[in-house]
Amino acid sequence: MKYPEDFINKLICIDCQEGTRDIPDGSIDLIVTDPPYGYAFMQKNWDKALVNIDTWKECLRVLKPGAFAFIMCAPRQDVLSRQIINLEEAGFMINFTPIFWAMASGFPKAQNCAKVILKKFLQVSLQDVSHFPDKDGGSQSDFHCRFCGGLLQ
């Protein structure tokens, strides 16, 4: 990539650990990124760690003075606090008011609590109990709620 022809008035989608090396200091107006959150819920290497400080330093290097970086982060406090500390150590100003994106539909990978309880504590799957009819004529979810509620009492 050549500067400025390949950079001016362009959206650039690159692996920031590789591509930012070619970008001159102070030449980017805005960074928008959605890095891994450090949850490790998908059990994949890319999802286990937060972005390292050196990568954030490289992002700061290419930003123009006073430019913004919009960085998506998990709302979970342990992950959010580590992300903010990493950004501060890289040199970003963190005295800001965050923008929160509240989603009413819930977390897309959320788990059914009945499955988790049955699998973790009873070593059975939901299919092992789902075939039992509900004697009160209630729905299957009503049965699972009463079943799990009884386990917790």
FENHUSUL-V167145 format. One record per backbone hydrogen bond with DSSP energy under -1.0 kcal/mol. NH is the residue of the N-H (numbers start at 0). CO is the residue of the C=O. Records with the same first field share a line. If there is no record, write none. Layout:
BEGIN
NH->CO + CO
END
This chain:
BEGIN
5->1
6->3
7->3
9->6
17->14
18->14
21->18
22->19
25->60
26->61
27->61
30->67
32->69
39->46
46->43
47->44
55->51
56->52
57->53
58->54
59->55
60->56
61->57
62->58
63->27
66->63
69->30
71->32
79->75
80->76
81->77
82->78
83->79
84->80
85->81
86->82
87->83
88->84
89->85
90->87
91->86
95->93
109->106
115->111
116->112
117->113
118->114
119->115
120->116
121->117
123->117
127->124
128->125
129->125
131->128
136->133
142->138
143->139
144->140
145->141
146->142
147->143
148->144
149->145
150->146
151->147
END
